[in-house]
Amino acid sequence: MPKRILQGVVVSDKNDKTVVVRVERRFAHPLLQKTVRRSKKYKAHDAENQYKTGDTVFIEECAPVSKDKRWTVVSTVAADA
């Protein structure tokens, strides 16, 4: 079974070897057909503590690392410069 990969923004890097990533999804409201934004926070494993608040990163699901850490940071999104 393929592992899910999500894109989000790092909102906290205060924990050791852990970052909190906010992932936003957009969908059409079932009745009103208006675009709705919903976000969810995931704790992801960052072994080298290299990602900082504000970075846009890709996270991939993995085996549980701790009680509530089931994701690991794969890479950062390339800047469009």
C-alpha positions in Angstrom: 0.0 0.0 0.0 1.5 3.4 -1.0 2.4 5.9 1.7 0.5 9.2 1.8 2.5 12.3 1.1 1.0 15.7 2.3 2.3 19.3 1.8 2.1 21.8 4.6 3.7 24.6 6.5 5.8 24.2 9.7 4.1 26.0 12.5 6.3 24.9 15.4 9.8 23.6 15.8 10.2 23.9 19.5 10.3 20.1 20.2 13.5 18.1 19.8 13.5 16.1 16.5 9.8 17.1 15.9 8.0 19.7 13.9 4.3 20.5 13.8 3.0 20.8 10.3 -0.3 22.5 9.3 -1.8 20.8 6.3 -4.7 22.7 4.6 -7.3 21.0 2.3 -9.8 22.7 0.1 -13.2 21.3 -1.0 -16.5 22.4 -2.3 -19.3 22.7 0.3 -21.8 19.9 -0.4 -24.8 22.2 -0.4 -23.5 25.7 -1.1 -20.7 24.8 -3.5 -18.5 27.4 -1.9 -14.8 26.6 -1.5 -14.1 25.8 2.1 -10.7 25.6 3.8 -10.0 23.2 6.6 -6.6 22.6 8.2 -5.2 19.9 10.5 -1.9 19.8 12.4 0.4 16.8 12.2 3.5 16.1 14.3 6.4 14.9 12.0 9.8 13.4 12.8 12.7 15.7 11.9 15.9 13.8 13.0 18.4 16.7 12.2 16.2 19.6 13.5 16.8 21.3 10.1 13.3 22.6 9.4 12.2 25.9 10.9 8.9 27.7 11.4 7.5 29.0 8.1 9.1 26.3 5.9 6.8 24.5 3.4 7.5 20.8 3.6 6.4 17.4 2.4 5.5 14.8 5.1 5.1 11.1 4.6 3.3 8.7 6.8 5.5 6.1 8.6 5.4 3.6 11.4 4.7 5.2 14.8 7.8 7.0 16.2 6.1 8.1 19.5 2.7 8.3 21.0 1.3 10.9 18.5 4.1 11.0 15.8 3.2 9.0 12.7 4.7 11.2 10.0 8.3 12.0 8.9 9.5 15.1 6.9 10.6 14.0 3.5 11.9 17.3 2.0 11.2 21.0 1.6 9.3 22.5 -1.3 11.7 24.2 -3.8 11.4 28.0 -3.8 9.9 29.5 -7.0 12.6 32.1 -7.6 
